[in-house]
Amino acid sequence: MISVADALQTVLNASKRLPPVTVPLHDALGKVLAQDVHAPDPLPPYPASLKDGYAVVAADGPGEYPIVTESRAGNDGLGVTITPGTVAYVTTGGPIPDGADAVVQVEDTEKVDNASDEPKRVKILVKTTKGNDIRPVGVDIEKDAIVLTAGERLGASEIGLLATVGVTMVKVYPAPSVAVLSTGDELVEPTTGQLNRGQPSPPPLLLDPMQIRDSNRAMLLAAAVQHQCKVLDLGIAKDDEECQGRILDKAFASGINILLTSGGVSMGDKDFIKPLLEKRGKVHFNKELSIFQVCMKPGKPLTFAEIDFQSSESKILAFGLPGNPVSSLVCFHLFVVPALRQLAGWTNPHQLRVQARLQQPIKTDPFRPEYHRATVVWNDNDGTGSPGFVAESTGQQRSSRLLSMKSANALLEFPATGSVVSAGTPVSAIIISDLRSMAFGKNHISPDSAFALPGIKSHKITTDSSGDAEFRVAILTVSDTVAMGAGPDRSGPRAVSVINSSSERLGGARVVATAVVPDDVPKIQNILRRWSDIEQMDLVITLVVLNCLPFCFAKQGGTGFTSRDVTPEATKELIEKETPGLLHVMMQESLKVTPTAMLSRSTAGIRGSTLIINMPGNPNAVAECMEALLPALKHGLKQLRGDKREKHPRHVPHAEAVPANVWEQSYKLATGGSDVSCSCCE
């Protein structure tokens, strides 16, 4: 298989810039300039005032002066000369009359009341300097200066510049024209109301063909239009080689630059697109070269060809995209978009890449690099306590599941390792849509300045359902390293993910706040007091992250024996009731993984109506401890709310329980006896 990088380079090598065309100014938006643009005139073309005020002779200084003319942005004041001892009223952008060499703003003057038949006068209150508040000729743009260079993409401001210098016809590279074809006997138009599902038809009782609505064609046409392409809809072609060949020839003869087909590019006996392209041009990813497929997930069966057609001025690029809708659209973004840009004259056709931190752990494919659909936004806290991009998966990543592309503005690049990439890990994200301001379905973090405390990076988490959360949870990461920005917070985002994904088992608990503090007792206690006494959280979990290199687990971070392991002390001084059972369960779970867990000095307890639990900072340990505590936490939180009747779901009322001599059972078990009165003790 060929790598994605090599496949893309092949596509770009074949993608030649289209010949430039000249278009009216209003049609140039979004296109790439094909030649330099010079300014025929200076800007401003005359000395102009920067402010509303009075044009003066600077040497006159403060005093009372007659107003001899008014010069607004137009023809007012032309032919009038300012002499010493006179002034002219000017507006912003208005020409400076001859003889004046400075402007005094209106705020530094006073009107003088005089008779209606006398000339207007004004009092200048300040001394000014020569050239003050005057734009000299050509100060913004000099005559013959290059204002735009070939290769620049024309946005709104560039259109404004072209208008400024009087360019109304613009030489640009045209947008490519794209034809889109769907293939498959099973496809029907989206307008089809009732789909066949293989039911028997009337005599002679043949089965109707299975049907699905064609989503790829509408999707790819829309994607091409988004990139300003002219589009040609070729419809649906049945799995018939001759029929598909006629449609391709007609499309090539229409003058298109790019052909997009979906389906018919795999290994089936009805997959005709690849052999049809081979008859009409050069297929780059083919069997003979032993690189029949592209090493990627999704999108492995991608086909790319160059077509020489007699009526075409240049070669036509043909992309045989996979039939699965997600694979088709992912291949469009990875290969077709750079080709479109190259044809349209872009100097850099590649998609934007950014680094984003994962909101949840993601398992990678062991065999092929994966392009994982995700939503990427800028966040005031990317999990390290500093601003940055964060990425949230769109969920199940099956190539047939188009829902995984909904709201996705990025493809996360994962190498083929087969391992789990933990939450908080920075990964490469290819941006495929606008980086806009949007809230995640969960775990979107925004700054909370209402309770700003020195040395504490605190945030509230707003979710679609946080206002309805039955129990409100806060996550505190304790780490000198993370608080200083010297390392990532991998535990905090993992804890948020674990809690929210277990919301139902926790009786509707949701994380609504996070914070990062250094290993400092007063700062730890400040945030714990705030969350328990002021904000009255139901559950506070502290995560004590190791202040050392990653994967160095020689000690229990933050709750161990070093001088900076102060979280237990900070917590013990605040709690009013201890909950040793929770610590016992966490210790049992941790000892299954490492014997060093016995060094932990974690504490847990209740302050007011808030349960506070110290947990280890290892992201995996967070998940393990939470899983162990889940069976009891829901009931404990309800009891803190005052519901003393809360019982285990399998609790049997005492009045209905079968009588049993518990002491007898215990004695028999301890002495090895077998005569027990309850089957559960056997």
N, C-alpha and C positions, 0 to 999 in steps of 0.2 A: 504493500500500500504506500501511496505517496503522502508525505506530511502536508499539513495545512499550509505551512509557510512556503513549501516548494510549489504546491498547487496554486497558491495566490500569486506567486512570482510568475508562474507560467501565464496566468490570466493577464497580469499587468503587462508582461512583455508583448502580448498579442493585442493589447488595447492601445490603439493609436489615436492621438488627439484629432478631433474632427476639424475640417476646414472652417476658418472663421466666417462669420456673416455679420452684416450691418443691420441693426435693429433700431427702432425708435426708442427714445429714452425710457418711456413707460413700459417697454417690454424687456428692459435690460436687468431688472431686479433678479438677483440670485445667480446671474451668469458670470462667467469669468472674462475679464477684460483681455482683449487680444493685442492691444497696442498701448503705448504710453499716451497720456493725455497732458497737454501743455496749457498753461493759462495765457490767453491772448491779451489780457489786461491785468493791471495791478489791482489788488483789493486791500483797502478801499481805493477807488480811483481818484479820490480827493481827500484832503485832511478832514477828518470827521470827529465829531464830539463823542466822548465816551459816556457823557451824562447830560441830564437836563440841567441847564445853568446859564452862565453868561460868558461869552467870548470877550476877553479883555487883553489889554497890553500889560504883560506881567509887571513891567517896571512901574506902572502907576500906583500899585499898592492899594491898601484899604481906602475907602472913601465913598462919596456919593457921586454917581455918574448918570448922564442921560442915556437912554436906550435908543439907539439910532436905527435899528432894524431888528427883525425877528427872522431867524434862520432855522427852518424846520427841514425834515428829510424830504426834500423836493426842490422847487425852484425859488422858494422864499429867500430873500437876502442877496440874490445874485447882483453883482455890479456895485455893491456897497463896500466901502473900505473903512475899516476901524482905525481911527487916529487916536493918539494919546488923549486921555480924558473922556473917551466915549466907550460904550460897550454894546454888545448885541446879544439878544436872547437867542439861545440855541437849544434844540432838543437832541436826545440821544440819536446818533447816526446822522445828524444834520451837518451840512458843510460849514467849515470855519471860514468866516469872511476874511478877505484880504486884510492884512495889517494886524489882526489878532494873533497872539502867540501862546495863549493859555485859556483854560476854562475853569471857572469857579462854580462849583455845584450850588444848586438852589438852596440847599440846607445852610450854606455859609453866606447867605444874603438876606436883606430885609427890603420889602417893598416900601417906597416912599409915597405918602399920600400927597397929592397935589391937585391943582385945579384941572377940570376936565379939558380945558383948552390948552393946557401946557403939555410939553413932551413928557413921556413917562420917564421916571428916574428909579434907580435902585441903589441901595447901600451895600457895598462890598465889605464884608467883615474880616476877611483874612488876607494875608499876603500869600501870593502864589508864585510859582516858578515857571520859567519858559518851558513849553511843551506839556504842561500838566493837563491830564485828561483829554489829550488829543491823540487820535490814531493817525499816524503819518501815512502818506500814500504808499501802498504796497507792503504795509507792515504785516498783514495777514498772508497775502500771496503776492509774490513778486511777478512782474511780467515775464513770460516765457518759462516760468518755473514748472517742473513736472509735478502735477498734483495727484496723479494716479499712474501706477506702473502696470505694464502687461503682467497678467497672472493673478491680479487682485480680484477677489470675488466681490461683486457689487451688492452692498446692502443699502439700507435707507440713507445712511450718511453719505455713502459714495454717490448715490443718485443725486443727493443735494449738491455735492461738489461739482458733478457734471453740469447741473443746471447753473451753478454759480459762474462757471467759466464758459457758458453758452454752448455746451455740446448737447445737441438734441438727437443726433444719430450716432450710435455707439457700435464699434467693432468688437464683437464678443465671440466666444466659442458657443455653438448651439447646444442645447440639451439633446441627448440621444432620443431616438424614437424606438419604442419597445413593443414587441408583439408577445402576447401571452396565450398559450394553448394548454388546455387540460386534456389528459388522455385516460381512457378507462371505460369499459362496457358498463360498469356499475354506476357511473356518474350521471346525474340529472341536474337540471337547472335549479338554482335556489328557490325559484318560484313554485316548484313542485309541492303540492299540498300533502298528498298521501304517498308514502314510500312503499314500494314492494319489499317484502321481507322473505321472498322465496315461497309464497303460498301457491298451492295448486291453482291453475287457471281452469276455465271451462274446458270441456272435451276438446282435444284428446288428453286432457289432464297433464299438460306440460307445466313445469314449474316456471313461474315468472322470475325474471332475473332479480337478484338482490340489488337494491339501490341505495345510494347515499348522495346527498346534495354536494355539489361542487363548491367547496370553500376556497380552494387554492387559487383559482383564477381571479375571483373577486379580490382576494387578499393581495395577490401579486400585482394586479392592476393598480390597486390603491397604493401599494408600496412604491411603485414606479412613479405614480403621480406625485407622491410626497417628495420625490427627488426631481420634480419639475420636468419629467419626461413626457413626450407625446406618446400615447399608447394606442395599440391596435388589439382589439379583442378577437381572437381566432376561434372562440367557442370551445366545444367539447368534441374530441375525436375518439371514435370507438376504436377498440383494439383490432384494427385492420391495417396491415402494412401499406397497402396501396392507397387507402383513404388518407392515412397520415402523411404519406409522401406527397400527395396532391396539395394538402393544406400547407405543408412546409414550403413547397415550391411557390405557391401563391404568396405566402408571407415574404419570402426572400425577394420576390419580384416587386413588392410594394415599396421598397426603398427603406426598410427598417435598418437599424444599426445593431439591435440586440434581439434575439429570440429567447424567450423563456418557456420551457415546457415543464409540466409536472407529471410524474408517473412515467412508466414505461422505460426506466433506465436500469432496472435491476437484472436478475438472471433468469426471469421467467420466459416461457416460450411465446408469450404475448408482449414482451418488452421489445418494441421495434425502434425506439428513438435512436439508440446508439448506432445500430447498423444503417439506419436512414441517413444519419449525419455523416457516417464514414463514407457513404456513396457520394456525398455532396461536398466534402471538405476534409479537413484534418482533425481527427479526434485526438486529444492530448492524453487523456487518461484511458488507456485501452489495454486489452489482454496481451497483445503482442509485446508491449513494453513492460509487462508484468506489474503494472501499476493500475490495475482495473478499478480500484476504489481509493477514496481519500481516507486517511486514518483520522477519523473524528467521530464524535458522538454528540448529537445526531447528524445525519447527512452523508453517511459513507458512500452511497451509490451515485454521487454527483458525477455528471458528464460535462465536458467542456470541449467545444470544437470551433474552428475557424472555417467559415464558408466563403468560397470564392464564387460570386454570382455575377453573371455578365453585365447586368444592368446596374450593378452597385459600384459606386466610386471607390469604396474601400471594403475590406473584408467584414463580413457579418459575424458577430460573436454569438454563439449558440450555447445556452446553458440547459442541460437536461437535469432538472431538479427532481429530488425524490418525491414520491407521491404522498407520503405522510406530511400533513400540513406544517407541523413544527419543523421537521427536517427541511422542508422546502423554504420556509421563511428564514431559518438560521443560515442556510446556504446563501440565500439572497443577501443577507447582511454581510456575511463574511467574504463573498466573492463577487456578487453582482454589483453591490454598491461601490466598491473600489473601482471596478471596471467603468461604471457609469461616470464616476468622477474623473477618471483618467480621460475618457472620451470628451468630457465637457471642459477639459482644460485645467483642472485643479492641479496645483503644483505638488500638493501632498494628498493623494487619494485615500490614505489609510484612515480607518475609524479611530476616534479618540479613545485612548486608554487611560484609566485612572486606577489608583490603588484604593481599595475599599475593605473595611473589616467586616467579617461575617457576623451576622446576628445569631446564627445557629450553626451547629456542626453539620457538615455535609460529607457523605461518603463518596469517594471518587471511583470511577470505573477502573478495573485492573488492566484493561487491554487497550483502550483508546482514550486520547485526550478528550475531555468533555467540555461542552459549552453550555453552562448551566444558566437557565433563565432566572433573572433576579430583578429586583427593584433597588436602585441605588439613589440615595439622597445625601445631601450635605447635612451634617449633624453637629451641634455645638459640643457634643461629647461622643466620640466614636468608640468609646469603651476604654480609652486610655486616660480620660480626663481632659483631652484636648480635642479641638475641632477636627473634623475629617469626614470622609465618605464612609457610609455604612451600607451594607448590602443584605437584603432579605430575599431568600428563595421564594419563588412563586408557587412552590409545592411540588407535587408529583410531576416527574420530568419525562413521562412517556412521549415518544415522538409523535404519537397520534393525538395527544391531548393538547388541543389548541388553547385551552384555558391556561396552560403554563406560560403562554406568550402574553396573556392579558395583563396590562399594566407593567409589563417588563420593559425596562429601558436599558438593560445591560445583559451581556453574556459573560458570566464568570468563567475564566480560563483555569481548568484543573488538569494537571498532567495525569497520565495513566499510572497511578500508584496502587489503587485498591484500598487505600487507607482512609481514615476519617480525618478531615480537616476541621480542627476544633473551632468553636465560636471565638471571635476576637482575632483570628488570624487574618493578616492583610493578604488580599489576593488581587490579581489583575482582572479588571472589569472593562470589557469593550462596550462603549456607550453606543447604543443603537437608536436611541430616541432622546427627546429633550431631557436635560437634567433640570427638572422643575421642582417646585416646592410641593411636596405631597406627604401625607401622613401614612405610615405603615398601618396595616391592619392591626398590628400590635407592636408593642415595644418601641414606639417612636419617642425619642427623647427630646425634650425642649427645656431651655433653661428656666430655673425658678429663682427669681431674685427676691422674693418676698421675705425669705428667711436667710439672707446671705450671712454666712459665718466665715471669719478669717481662717484661711488654711483648709477650707472644705470646698470641694468641687461637688456641688449638690444639684440634682436635676429631678424634675418631675417627669413621669412618663405618662403621656396622654394616649389613650386608646379609644377605639370606637365604643367600648363597653366599660371603661374604667369607672365611669360614674355609677354604673349599676353593679359594681363588684360587691359581692357579699362580704368578702374579707379583703382588706387592703394590706398589701405587703410592701416592705421597703428592703432594699439590698444595699449593704454597706461594705465596700472593699477597703480593707486596711492594708496599706503598703506604702513605705517610703518611696520605693521605685516608681510605682504607678502615679503617686501624688506629685512627684517631681517631673513626670513626663518622660522618664528615662526607660520605660518599658510599658508593654501593653497590659491592659486588664482583660485577661482571658476568662477569669472566673465570674466576673459580674454579668456579662452578657449570657454566659452559660446558665447561671442561676435564674436569670430572667426567663430564658427559654424553657428551663425545666419547670419552673413554677407555673408559667402561663399555659404550657402544654398539659399540665396536670390540674388545671383549674377546676374541672368538674369533680375530680376525686378529692379536691380540697374544699369542696362546698362552694365553689364560685370565687376562689381567691385569685387576685390579679396583682401583679407588680405595678405600683403607681409612683414609686420614687426610687432613685439610686443616688449614691454619693461615694466619693473617694476621699479618704483621709490618710495622713501619714501615721506611723506607729507612735502616736503621741496621746497619752491618757486624756488630757483636757479636751483635745479635739474629738477624740472618739466619744467622750461623754457628752460633749455639746450636741452632736448630731443625734445620739441616742435619746437624750432628754427631749430634744425638739420633736422627734418622731413619736415618742411615747406620751409626753405631757401636752404638747401643743397640737400636733396633727393627729394624735391618737390612732396610730397604726395598729392593726390587729397582730401583725407578725413582723419582726425585724430579724433579718439574718445577716450576721457579719461574716465576711469571707476574708481570711487572713492570708495574704499572698506572700510567698517567699521573696525576700529581698536578695536574690542571688540569680545566677544564670539559669535559664530554662532547663528543666529536666534534672536539676540538682536537688534530690529529695533526701538528703542525708539527715535532715531534721524536720520536725513538724513546724511549718511556717507560722509565726505569730502567736501560737499557743504553746510553744515549746519552752526551752530552757535559756535562750539567749537574752541579753539585756534589753533587746528591742521587742521581745515577745510580751507585750503589755495588754493585749486585748482582754484576757480573762480578768486582770485586775481592774481595768476600766469598767468592765461589765458587772463584776461582783459588787462594786460599791453602789451600783444603781438598782439592782434587782431587789425586790421585796420578798419574793418566794422562789426557792430553787426548784428545778424540775430534773432531778437526777436520772429519772427513767429515760428521758430523751438522750442524755449523754451516754447512758449504758448501751442503748440500741446503736448509736452512731459508732461507739468504740467497737462493738462486736462486728459491725459491717466493715470498718476500716482495718481491723486485724485480719480479715480474710485476704486483704491485699498486701499489707506490709506490717511487719512486727514493730516498726518504729512508731506506729499509731499509739502504742502504749505511753509514749512520751507526751501525748497531748494533755494540756491542762484546760481544755475548753470548759466553758460554763454555759448554763442555760437557766432561764428563770423568767419571772413575771414582774413587770413594773406597771402598776395601775391595771389597765386592761390590755396591755401589750405583752406578747410573748417574745423574748429575745433569745436567740440561739447563736452561739459561736460555732462556725463550721470551718473545716480546713479549706485552704485556698486553691488546691488542685482542682481544675475544672471537672475531671472525672470523679473525684471524691465528692464534689458537690452533688452530682447526679446520684451517686451511690447512697449518700446519706439521706437525700430527700426521698428516694425510693423506699428506704428503710423506715422513715418517719411517717410516710403518707397514711398508713392505716389508722394512725392515732391522731394526727394533727387536726383533721377536720373536726373531730369530736372535742379536742382540747380547745380549739378556737371558739366553738359554739358554747362551751362551758364558760369561757372568759366573757362571752356576751351575756351570761346570766341564765343560760338554758341548762339547768341542772337535770332536766329530764332526758337530755340527749343520751341515747344508748347505742351500742353497737347494732348494726342491722340484723345480726343473727342472735341478739339477746333474747332469752326466754324469760318472761315474767316469773318471779319466784313462785307465785301461786300455781303456775302451770308446770313447773319443773318437776321432773321425776326425783323423788327423795333419794338421796345417796349419802352414805357415811363417808365423808371426805377423809376423816382421820383414819378410818379403816383402810381406805384405798391407799393412802400414803404409807401406812405401816406395812401393808402387804407388798407394796412396790419396793420399799426399803429393805425388807427382809427376804425378798425373793419369792414371796408367796404368790400363788396364781389365782386364788379365790377372790376375785374382785367383783364388785357389784355394778360396774359400768363398762360398757363395751369400748369406750374411748380410752380406757386405761390399759386395755389388753395389749 
